[in-house]
Amino acid sequence: MFKRKIYDEMLTWKRESNGGTALLIEGPRRVGKSTIVKEFAKNEYENFILIDFFRASKETRALFDDLSDLNYLLLQLQLTYRVSLKERKSAIIFDEVQLCPKARQAIKALVEDGRYDYIETGSLISIRKNVKDILIPSEERKIRMRPMDFEEFRRALGDDVTVSKLRELYHAQKPLGQAAHRRVMRDFRLYMLVGGMPQAVESYIQSNDFRKVDAVKRDILRLYEDDFYKIDSTGKLSSLFDAIPAQLNNNASRYQTSSVLRGGKANDFLERISELKDSGAALVSYHANDPGAGMAQHKNLAKFKLFIADTGLFTTLAFKNKRFTENDLYSRLLNGKLQTNLGYLYENIAAQTLVFNGRELYYHTFLNEASRHNYEIDFLVADNNKIIPIEVKSSGYKSHSSMDVFSEKFSSRISRKILAYTKDYCKDGDIEYLPVYMIQFL
């Protein structure tokens, strides 16, 4: 059992809610939802019932068709799972609740009944097709669970010190020093390769074998594709997901849906992008037409970039059609010898880290009228009533023309300028050169 930050959020819910709401933990498959929920129930309640709707019998599912007698429903659950629940001291877990929509709908009545706490988990749960025939209960508090971040990854490897020290240096605006920086960068590149999916991390810890780690990640990607086909039997959703590495490699100003899918209406594409985002498997960065504190009001839903929610999965998806022995990405990235055309891996880890910190993703492209040249800022982060433009560099960090031209155009809106790169912290004029592993502190 890995230590996960979401556990503290669950404790806060239990304390503040005191039975007044159910807790819904949603996220992509294999992110660790079931594991953390079982651990939480074991530690924080006297006993609990876990209903896994992937395995639950038809009789168990049918209990939620009729809520006229909650005493009968709760008695049947206790008899089925051989657990004697205790009022206000027990919990009932609905695992993979999207597979039994009537159980999710029952949350309203069960929470009002007030005898027990209720925790739900779900994969792809927010997609409309999974809930179109039920009344969504308002008595839910939602928490999105994501893959392990860099700090959780280091903890899993027995390192409780590095990230806290990095945080101190970030706030002090001081460099690590070359030797320490090289060590942390190597650790961070390892995180980029293994990723934050608990099964992949466990495989790495047990085997120290990238081949086995890669096999685990391929299995997870196949599960995602199976889920996508259940939502969209045409395969278009899966195709959009699979093409993310290639689209980033093209270095275009947007995700070119027309190059992946032929035909179709624009609204159909937008709906599928929304479904990918809701799944938790992909991240969407929207173009901010007017970059400023109110970017959400000026985002262009038809102009966007897609990223993978876990960079470890990204490294496998990018070479999914090759055998592991043909993929030298692992050795190149780990040793810091990544080819220039694979620099988009750093853009993906930056996007992932920003989202993990609760940031919405925005970027901005613009034409300089004087030079007739197109420029792009990789990410824009709101900072009170101003913005922080972020450029991500895997090489050539001394060139930052996009940042310079953008700064001239929007100088009054900018609070800080960040260039995220692979070297140690420094400051040159008004630009902060931030090691990519410090993006987590923004």
Secondary structure, 3 states (H helix, E strand, C coil): CCCCCHHHHHHHHHHHHCCCCEEEEECCCCCCHHHHHHHHHHHHCCEEEEEECCCCCHHHHHHHHCCCCHHHHHHHHHHHHCCCCCCCCEEEEEECHHHCHHHHHCHHHHHHHCCCEEEEEECCCCCHHHHCCCCCCCCEEEEECCCCCHHHHHHHCCCCCHHHHHHHHHHHCCCCCHHHHHHHHHHHHHHHHHCCCHHHHHHHHHHCCHHHHHHHHHHHHHHHHHHHHHHCCCCHHHHHHHCHHHHHHCCCCCCCHHHHCCCCCHHHHHHHHHHHHHHCCEEEEEEECCCCCCHHHHEEEEEEEEEECCHHHHHHHCCCCCCHHHCCHHHHHHCCCCCHHHCHHHHHHHHHHHHHCCCCCEEEEEEECCCCEEEEECEEEEECCEEEEEEECCCCCCCCHHHHHHHHHCHHHECCEEEEECCCCEEECCEEEEEHHHHHHC
